[in-house]
Amino acid sequence: MRRVFAAAVLAGLLVGGAVAAVRALTRESAGGSDSTGAVSARRGSPQATADAFAAGWTSGDTNALYLLLDPASQRAIPYPVFAAAYSQFDTEITETDLQARTVAAKDGSATLAVHLSTAYFGDFEYSTTLILTRGPSNWLVAWDPTAIHPDLANGRSMKSDVQRPTRGAILDRNGVQLAVTRDVRFLGLNRSLVTDRAAVTAKLVAFGFSRDQVDRAFASTAGPKQRVAVGQVSDEKRDEAVGLANSVPGLLLYLESQRVHPLGPAAAHVVGYTREFTAEELAKRRGTGYRPGDRTGAVGLELSQDAVLAGKPGGTLRVVEADSTTTYRTLATTEFVPGRDVRTTLDANTLRAAAGRLANRPGAAVVIDPRSNSILALNSSPSFDPDAFERNDAAALDAITRAPNGPLTNRATSGLYSAGSTFKLVTGAAGLVYGGFTPHDEINCTAVWNGLDPPRHNWEGSQGPLTIAEGLMRSCNTVFYQIGLTLYNKTDGALSKMAKQFGFGAATGVVGLGEEDGQVPDAAWKKAKNGQPWYPGDEVNLAIGQGDLLITPLQLANAYSAFVNNDLRTPVVLAGQPATDRGALPLTPAQHDHLLLGLKLVTGPRGTASAAFAFAGYNDFAGKSGTAEDVGTQQHVLFVAMSPANAPRAICAVVLDDGQSGSIEAGPIARDLVLVAIK
C-alpha cells in the first residue's frame, strides 16, 4: 500500500510540473494563430484537445499527455503505468522518431495520423482514434492502449525480437585468427566519483599507463558520469586491475566488445581495420538497425569483405496477445544475416616472418605459392598497429599519420617501382620468342656497348660471350641491350607485348585487395603522352627494366609465378577462390628450360646472388636480383627467390625502397621467407 501511495505522490508531482506545458498547448484563443501563422483551433474544442495530445506525443511528453486524460482514466491508470505503456511501445518498436497530427476531430472523437520511424523495421504510417469526453471547460481523452496503436486492444502489446550480428573473423589458411571481435578488458574512469585526481593519476601510471593516456581520459568531452577508457588491461594484469578498481574511487574495470588484429602490424595492410559509420552513412541506412558507434570495414580485407563479415541486423515486430507469447499479428520482419568468417590463403607464420625481416625498412614483400597462385604473405613496411583505429586512439593515430615513410601506404599493391634487372627474364623471353635468339646463341658481354649513341656500360665490366641464361646469371646489361635493340629493329613492340603477357601494366585481378595497374610503355603510350615517337633508346632502357616501366611488388611475384607455370593467372587471397587463367606464355619447353636454368645459375656459385645462396649453403633456389635507379641518386633494390628450383612451392618478391644491391640486401630476405613458407 505504501508503494502505491508513493507512486501516486510521484505521479502528482510529475503531472503538476507539466501543467504549464499543457496550458501552453491548450491556450488557444478563438481566431488566434500558432507559431506557423495558421489559424488555431478554438480553445476547449475537440480539435484543440486532439492537437495538444498530438503535440505532446510528438515531443515525447507523457506528463502532458496524462494531464489531458479524463478523471476516470486517471483513476483507472496511474501515471507510472501510463508512462510505461508509451515507453514499452517505443522500446519494442525501436522508435527513433514519431510525428502525430490531427486529421479529424468532432464531439466525442478525434483521429490522429502517426508517422513512426524505427531503427530496425523502417517507417510506419497508421492512424489511431482518441475517445473524447466533455469536461468542465474542454474536451478530455478517455484513454486506453488503442490510443497508441489500434492493435493494442484486449491486453495486447508489441514485442520485437531483434538480432545484431557479431562481425566474423578473418582467418589464415590454417584457421589462425587475423582479425576477430572479442571482449576486451579496460580500466576506465567515472570522473564524477574521483576525489583526488593526482592520486588516481599516480596509481594509473604506476599500473603501466602513460601520463598522456590518463590525461586524455580526464580531458574527455564525454559527460562527467560517463565511462571513459584509460587503456586496455592484459590477462596477466587482471588481478592487479581488479584490486585497483576496488580500492580507488572513480576507477572502473569492464569488458567491451572490440575488433582486434592478433598479428598487429604484420598483417595490417592486407587485413586492414574498421571504422565507425559516418552520420551520412547512418542516415542512408535509417531503419535497418544500424546505430551510432557501429563499424564498417575501412581498408584491406576488412573493407572488401565487409558484407560477409558484418552480416545485417534484423528482427521481427509482432503484436502479441495478453499471454505475451501468442502472436496476434506480425507487423514487420527484416532479414537477419549473421556475420560470417572469411578464410584466406595467407599464412600467419610467413606474415610474421616478413614483418620481422623487413624490420621497418621501407619496402614490401609478397610470397605466392605458384601451384595454386595463392598469396601466403603480403607485407608493406613500415607498418602500423591496426588496433589503434579500432580503439580510436587519438595519440597513436596522430603518431601513425605523422610517421616518416608513409606507414599507411600499401607498397605491396600500390607502390610503383622500376623493375630493374628482375625484368631481364621478360627481355630474355621476348628475345627467344620474337627476336630470333636460341638457347645456344651467345651474345658478347662487353664492358661498353656501342649499339647506340651514347655508349652504355655494363655494371661489372666485360664477361665475354654469354648465352641468355648466362646473361641472367651475371645480369649483364650489354647482353640485354643487344636483345632490346634487336627486338626494336625486327619487331613492332614485341618487348612491351611480352611484358604485358607476364602481367605487367595491368592490375593482377586479385579479388579482395585494391591495387595499382602499373605501366608498360610502348610506342602508342609515348605518342599519347607527349606526341613523340618510340626511339631505340626507349626499347634498350626497357630491356633492363628502366625507363618508364612501373610495376608493383605483387605484379612482380605474380609474373614469376606465371613463368613457373608458363601461364598468367590472377593471384588468390580468399580461400576457395579459383585463380583465373589470363593467358598462356608463348614459351616452348626448351625456351622455358633455358630461362629457368638462368634463374638457377643466378643463385649458383657463379651467379650474382651466390653469397646469399650457394656460398651460404642454400642450393635448391632460383631467382633474380635487381637494382634500379630512382630520381636523383637514390636507387631501390629487388630480388625474386623461389624454391625448390625445379618445382617451386613458394615465390617471394622483395623490394626495398633504398639500397645498393638487390642480391645482398633483398636476396637474403626473399630466401628466408621462401624457407618459412615451404616448411
Stockholm file with secondary structure:
# STOCKHOLM 1.0

chainA/1-679         MRRVFAAAVLAGLLVGGAVAAVRALTRESAGGSDSTGAVSARRGSPQATADAFAAGWTSGDTNALYLLLDPASQRAIPYPVFAAAYSQFDTEITETDLQARTVAAKDGSATLAVHLSTAYFGDFEYSTTLILTRGPSNWLVAWDPTAIHPDLANGRSMKSDVQRPTRGAILDRNGVQLAVTRDVRFLGLNRSLVTDRAAVTAKLVAFGFSRDQVDRAFASTAGPKQRVAVGQVSDEKRDEAVGLANSVPGLLLYLESQRVHPLGPAAAHVVGYTREFTAEELAKRRGTGYRPGDRTGAVGLELSQDAVLAGKPGGTLRVVEADSTTTYRTLATTEFVPGRDVRTTLDANTLRAAAGRLANRPGAAVVIDPRSNSILALNSSPSFDPDAFERNDAAALDAITRAPNGPLTNRATSGLYSAGSTFKLVTGAAGLVYGGFTPHDEINCTAVWNGLDPPRHNWEGSQGPLTIAEGLMRSCNTVFYQIGLTLYNKTDGALSKMAKQFGFGAATGVVGLGEEDGQVPDAAWKKAKNGQPWYPGDEVNLAIGQGDLLITPLQLANAYSAFVNNDLRTPVVLAGQPATDRGALPLTPAQHDHLLLGLKLVTGPRGTASAAFAFAGYNDFAGKSGTAEDVGTQQHVLFVAMSPANAPRAICAVVLDDGQSGSIEAGPIARDLVLVAIK
#=GR chainA/1-679 SS CHHHHHHHHHHHHHHHHTHHHHHHHHCCCTTCBCTTSCBCCCTTSHHHHHHHHHHHHHHTCHHHHHHTBCHHHHHHSCHHHHHHHHHHHHHHTTEEEEEEEEEEEETTEEEEEEEEEESSSCEEEEEEEEEEEECSSSEEEECCGGGTCTTCCTTCEEEEEEECCCCCCEECTTSCEEEEEEEEEEEEECGGGCSCHHHHHHHHHHHTCCHHHHHHHHTCSSCTTSCEEEEECCGGGHHHHHHHHHHSTTEEEEEEEEEECTTGGGGHHHHCEEEECCHHHHHHTTTTTCCTTCEEEEEHHHHHTHHHHHCBCEEEEEEECTTSSSEEEEEEEECCBCCCCEEBSCCHHHHHHHHHHHTTCSEEEEEEETTTTEEEEEEEESCCCTHHHHTTCHHHHHHHHHSTTCTTSCHHHHCCBCCGGGGHHHHHHHHHHHSCCCTTCCEEECSEECSSSSCEECTTCCCEEECHHHHHHHTCHHHHHHHHHHHHHHSSSHHHHHHHHTTTTSCCCCTTCCCCCCBCCCHHHHHHHHSCCCCHHHHHHHHTTCTTCBBCHHHHHHHHHHHHHTEEECCBCBTTCCCCEEEECCCCHHHHHHHHHHHHHHTSTTSTTTTTTGGGTCCSCEEEEEEEECSTTCEEEEEEEEESSSSCSEEEEEEESSCSCIIIIIHHHHHHHHHHHTC
#=GC SS_cons         CHHHHHHHHHHHHHHHHTHHHHHHHHCCCTTCBCTTSCBCCCTTSHHHHHHHHHHHHHHTCHHHHHHTBCHHHHHHSCHHHHHHHHHHHHHHTTEEEEEEEEEEEETTEEEEEEEEEESSSCEEEEEEEEEEEECSSSEEEECCGGGTCTTCCTTCEEEEEEECCCCCCEECTTSCEEEEEEEEEEEEECGGGCSCHHHHHHHHHHHTCCHHHHHHHHTCSSCTTSCEEEEECCGGGHHHHHHHHHHSTTEEEEEEEEEECTTGGGGHHHHCEEEECCHHHHHHTTTTTCCTTCEEEEEHHHHHTHHHHHCBCEEEEEEECTTSSSEEEEEEEECCBCCCCEEBSCCHHHHHHHHHHHTTCSEEEEEEETTTTEEEEEEEESCCCTHHHHTTCHHHHHHHHHSTTCTTSCHHHHCCBCCGGGGHHHHHHHHHHHSCCCTTCCEEECSEECSSSSCEECTTCCCEEECHHHHHHHTCHHHHHHHHHHHHHHSSSHHHHHHHHTTTTSCCCCTTCCCCCCBCCCHHHHHHHHSCCCCHHHHHHHHTTCTTCBBCHHHHHHHHHHHHHTEEECCBCBTTCCCCEEEECCCCHHHHHHHHHHHHHHTSTTSTTTTTTGGGTCCSCEEEEEEEECSTTCEEEEEEEEESSSSCSEEEEEEESSCSCIIIIIHHHHHHHHHHHTC
//
